Amino acid sequence: MKKIIILGDKSKKRIRETIDELEPLFRKKSHLSIIDISDEDEIEKISADLVFVFGGDGTILSVCRKLNGKQIPLIGVHLGKFGFLAELTPQEISDSLEKIFSGKYFISQRMLLNCKVVRSKQIINKTLGLNDAVISRTSLSRLISIKLYINEKVVTTYSSDGLIISTPAGSTAHSLSAGGPIVTPDMEAFIITPICPHTLSNRPLVVSGDSRIEMEQISESEGVGLTVDGQVYFDIEVGDKVLVEKAEKKLQLIDTQARTFYEVLREKLNWRGQPTYDVN
């Protein structure tokens, strides 16, 4: 029997009740442990064949970071709002467990990013991310200036509300809302998307995943910060540099083929084919 870990925020009623309801089914088919997502010590010590994450995409982002590159395949059970990363709904668990325990699934890898903050030539912060690294203003409604380098070559200086460096997995998150393109998750690339740039010709840019990207905060403005995956925040000072590179390890997601990436796009983004006309 496989060793299974269930992770979720049990302080949330819906998650707690769903885990309690499905626990007997899991125990019949596996050696099961249930860990609250707030228990970081236990998560760091996790050793398992598979991890089931109950919650939304934000929970998966948090778990990915807390597992810190451990190559344990995980699958999300969607109990959140949007759910691009979560593969299953609670209603699909029973049928999907049969597939998973029979080995009828694929491993879909997702590129991760390493983000470092350099101040006075010293690395003062390191963070692992799945979706994106964003420099943005946090207080006054005032443009900031960010100088962008790719592989140590100057690209341009953005005057904008901020700059997003996104992975393909993150292309359907903050970058998308800022006008960035959707990139299929099997690619290895970075999407560079300015937030409300003052120069309208500053368009999103897609570069190789092997690129070394550097953002330099050159504004004298206060209230500028770095946010990774919308969850980890660090204050940025003038002259600080943020380095973003592809991480060595990848996130291992279980794919039961329940739906394709394009089906998810149609469902979540409400895509349609032809417009609906009023025939009356």
C-alpha positions as CSV (number, residue, x, y, z in Angstrom):
1,M,0.0,0.0,0.0
2,K,1.2,3.5,-0.8
3,K,2.0,6.0,1.9
4,I,-0.3,9.0,1.4
5,I,-0.2,12.4,3.1
6,I,-3.2,14.6,3.1
7,L,-2.5,18.3,3.6
8,G,-5.1,21.0,4.2
9,D,-6.0,24.0,6.4
10,K,-8.3,22.3,8.9
11,S,-9.2,25.6,10.5
12,K,-11.5,26.0,7.4
13,K,-14.8,24.2,7.9
14,R,-15.3,23.0,4.4
15,I,-11.8,21.6,4.1
16,R,-12.0,20.0,7.5
17,E,-15.4,18.4,6.8
18,T,-14.3,17.1,3.3
19,I,-11.1,15.5,4.7
20,D,-13.1,13.9,7.5
21,E,-15.7,12.6,5.0
22,L,-13.1,11.1,2.7
23,E,-10.7,9.8,5.4
24,P,-12.2,6.3,5.6
25,L,-11.9,5.8,1.8
26,F,-8.2,6.8,1.9
27,R,-7.5,4.5,4.9
28,K,-8.9,1.5,3.0
29,K,-6.5,2.0,0.2
30,S,-3.3,3.4,1.8
31,H,-1.2,4.1,4.8
32,L,-2.6,7.6,5.6
33,S,-1.3,10.6,7.6
34,I,-3.2,13.9,7.8
35,I,-1.2,17.0,8.5
36,D,-2.5,20.6,8.9
37,I,-0.8,23.0,6.5
38,S,0.1,25.2,9.4
39,D,2.4,22.5,10.9
40,E,5.6,23.5,9.1
41,D,7.8,21.2,11.1
42,E,5.8,18.1,10.1
43,I,5.7,19.2,6.5
44,E,9.5,19.6,6.4
45,K,9.8,16.0,7.6
46,I,7.3,14.6,5.1
47,S,8.3,11.3,3.4
48,A,5.5,9.8,1.3
49,D,4.7,8.3,-2.1
50,L,2.0,10.9,-2.8
51,V,0.6,14.1,-1.3
52,F,-3.0,15.2,-1.6
53,V,-3.5,18.9,-1.1
54,F,-7.0,20.0,-0.1
55,G,-7.7,23.6,-0.9
56,G,-7.3,26.1,-3.7
57,D,-4.3,27.1,-5.8
58,G,-3.0,29.2,-3.0
59,T,-2.7,26.2,-0.8
60,I,-0.8,24.3,-3.5
61,L,1.6,27.3,-3.9
62,S,2.2,27.3,-0.2
63,V,2.8,23.5,0.0
64,C,5.2,23.6,-3.0
65,R,7.3,26.2,-1.2
66,K,7.2,24.3,2.1
67,L,8.2,21.0,0.5
68,N,11.2,23.0,-0.7
69,G,11.9,21.1,-3.9
70,K,11.2,17.6,-2.5
71,Q,10.3,15.4,-5.5
72,I,7.1,14.0,-4.0
73,P,4.2,13.9,-6.5
74,L,1.2,15.9,-5.4
75,I,-2.3,16.3,-6.5
76,G,-4.7,19.1,-5.6
77,V,-8.3,18.6,-4.5
78,H,-10.1,21.8,-5.5
79,L,-11.9,23.5,-2.6
80,G,-10.9,27.1,-3.4
81,K,-12.1,29.8,-5.8
82,F,-10.3,29.4,-9.1
83,G,-8.3,26.2,-9.3
84,F,-5.9,26.1,-12.2
85,L,-3.5,23.8,-10.4
86,A,-5.9,21.6,-8.5
87,E,-6.7,18.5,-10.5
88,L,-9.7,17.0,-8.8
89,T,-13.0,17.9,-7.2
90,P,-14.2,16.0,-4.0
91,Q,-16.8,14.3,-6.2
92,E,-14.0,12.8,-8.4
93,I,-11.9,11.4,-5.6
94,S,-13.3,7.9,-5.5
95,D,-12.9,7.1,-9.2
96,S,-9.5,8.9,-9.3
97,L,-8.1,7.0,-6.3
98,E,-8.7,3.7,-8.2
99,K,-6.7,5.1,-11.1
100,I,-3.9,6.5,-8.9
101,F,-3.5,3.3,-6.8
102,S,-3.4,1.3,-10.1
103,G,-0.7,3.5,-11.4
104,K,-2.9,4.9,-14.2
105,Y,-1.6,8.5,-14.1
106,F,1.1,10.6,-15.5
107,I,3.5,13.0,-13.8
108,S,3.3,16.5,-15.1
109,Q,6.3,18.6,-14.3
110,R,6.1,22.3,-13.5
111,M,9.1,24.7,-13.7
112,L,10.0,26.4,-10.5
113,L,11.9,29.7,-10.0
114,N,14.6,30.7,-7.6
115,C,14.4,34.3,-6.5
116,K,17.3,36.1,-4.7
117,V,17.5,39.7,-3.3
118,V,20.9,41.2,-3.5
119,R,21.8,44.3,-1.5
120,S,25.4,45.7,-1.5
121,K,26.6,42.5,-3.3
122,Q,25.2,40.3,-0.5
123,I,22.3,37.9,-0.9
124,I,19.8,38.9,1.8
125,N,16.8,36.8,0.9
126,K,16.2,33.5,-1.1
127,T,12.8,32.2,-2.0
128,L,11.5,29.3,-4.1
129,G,8.4,30.1,-6.2
130,L,6.0,28.3,-8.6
131,N,4.0,31.2,-10.1
132,D,5.9,34.5,-10.1
133,A,8.2,37.1,-8.6
134,V,6.8,40.6,-8.6
135,I,8.3,44.0,-7.8
136,S,5.6,46.5,-7.2
137,R,4.7,49.6,-5.2
138,T,2.9,49.0,-2.0
139,S,1.7,52.4,-0.8
140,L,1.7,55.7,-2.7
141,S,0.1,55.8,-6.1
142,R,3.3,56.7,-7.9
143,L,5.3,55.1,-10.7
144,I,8.4,53.2,-9.9
145,S,11.4,52.6,-12.2
146,I,12.8,49.1,-12.6
147,K,15.9,48.4,-14.8
148,L,15.7,44.9,-16.5
149,Y,18.7,42.8,-17.4
150,I,18.6,39.4,-19.2
151,N,21.9,37.4,-19.1
152,E,23.7,40.5,-17.9
153,K,22.5,42.5,-20.9
154,V,20.4,45.7,-20.4
155,V,16.9,45.3,-21.8
156,T,15.1,48.5,-20.8
157,T,14.0,50.6,-17.8
158,Y,10.3,50.3,-17.0
159,S,8.3,53.2,-15.5
160,S,5.3,51.4,-14.3
161,D,3.4,50.1,-11.2
162,G,5.6,47.1,-11.2
163,L,7.1,44.2,-13.1
164,I,6.1,40.5,-13.1
165,I,8.5,37.6,-13.8
166,S,6.3,34.6,-14.3
167,T,6.7,30.9,-15.0
168,P,4.4,29.1,-17.4
169,A,2.4,27.9,-14.4
170,G,2.0,31.5,-13.3
171,S,1.0,32.8,-16.8
172,T,-2.7,32.3,-15.8
173,A,-2.2,34.2,-12.6
174,H,-1.1,37.8,-12.0
175,S,0.7,38.1,-15.3
176,L,-2.6,37.3,-17.2
177,S,-4.5,40.0,-15.4
178,A,-1.7,42.5,-16.4
179,G,-2.1,41.6,-20.1
180,G,0.5,38.8,-20.3
181,P,0.2,35.8,-22.6
182,I,-0.9,32.3,-21.6
183,V,1.9,29.8,-21.9
184,T,1.4,26.0,-21.8
185,P,2.7,24.5,-18.6
186,D,5.0,22.0,-20.4
187,M,7.2,24.8,-21.7
188,E,10.3,26.2,-19.9
189,A,10.1,29.9,-20.3
190,F,9.8,33.2,-18.3
191,I,7.1,35.7,-19.1
192,I,8.1,39.3,-18.3
193,T,5.0,41.5,-17.9
194,P,5.0,45.2,-16.9
195,I,2.1,46.4,-14.7
196,C,0.5,49.5,-16.2
197,P,3.6,50.7,-18.0
198,H,3.7,54.5,-18.7
199,T,5.2,53.7,-22.1
200,L,2.5,51.9,-24.1
201,S,5.0,50.2,-26.4
202,N,6.3,48.2,-23.3
203,R,4.8,44.9,-24.1
204,P,5.1,41.5,-22.4
205,L,8.2,39.5,-23.3
206,V,8.7,35.7,-23.4
207,V,12.3,34.5,-22.9
208,S,14.0,31.2,-22.5
209,G,13.7,29.4,-19.1
210,D,17.5,29.2,-19.1
211,S,17.7,33.0,-18.9
212,R,19.2,34.8,-15.9
213,I,16.9,37.7,-15.2
214,E,17.8,40.6,-13.0
215,M,15.5,43.5,-11.9
216,E,17.1,46.5,-10.3
217,Q,15.0,48.9,-8.3
218,I,16.3,52.4,-9.2
219,S,13.4,54.5,-7.8
220,E,13.9,56.7,-4.8
221,S,10.3,55.9,-3.9
222,E,9.5,54.2,-0.6
223,G,7.0,51.4,-0.3
224,V,8.4,49.1,-3.0
225,G,8.4,45.4,-2.4
226,L,9.0,41.9,-3.8
227,T,6.2,39.4,-3.7
228,V,6.7,35.7,-4.6
229,D,3.6,33.7,-5.5
230,G,1.4,36.4,-3.8
231,Q,2.4,35.0,-0.4
232,V,6.0,35.9,0.5
233,Y,6.8,39.6,0.8
234,F,10.2,41.4,1.2
235,D,10.8,45.2,1.3
236,I,13.0,46.4,-1.6
237,E,15.3,49.5,-1.3
238,V,16.8,51.6,-4.1
239,G,19.8,49.8,-5.6
240,D,18.5,46.4,-4.6
241,K,18.7,43.7,-7.3
242,V,16.3,40.8,-7.6
243,L,17.7,37.8,-9.5
244,V,15.3,35.2,-11.0
245,E,16.4,31.9,-12.4
246,K,15.0,28.5,-13.2
247,A,15.2,26.2,-10.2
248,E,17.1,22.9,-10.5
249,K,14.1,20.8,-9.4
250,K,10.6,20.8,-10.7
251,L,7.2,20.4,-9.1
252,Q,5.8,16.9,-9.7
253,L,2.0,17.1,-10.3
254,I,-0.1,14.0,-10.7
255,D,-2.2,14.1,-13.9
256,T,-5.1,11.7,-14.1
257,Q,-6.2,13.0,-17.5
258,A,-9.5,14.1,-15.9
259,R,-9.3,17.2,-18.1
260,T,-6.9,18.9,-20.5
261,F,-5.2,22.2,-19.9
262,Y,-7.4,23.7,-22.7
263,E,-10.5,22.4,-21.0
264,V,-9.4,24.1,-17.8
265,L,-8.9,27.3,-19.7
266,R,-12.4,27.1,-21.3
267,E,-14.0,26.4,-17.9
268,K,-12.1,28.9,-15.7
269,L,-11.8,31.7,-18.2
270,N,-15.3,31.2,-19.6
271,W,-14.0,30.8,-23.2
272,R,-16.6,30.4,-25.9
273,G,-16.6,29.7,-29.6
274,Q,-19.2,31.8,-31.4
275,P,-21.0,34.7,-29.8
276,T,-24.5,34.1,-28.7
277,Y,-27.0,36.1,-30.7
278,D,-30.6,37.1,-29.7
279,V,-32.7,35.5,-32.5
280,N,-35.8,37.4,-31.4
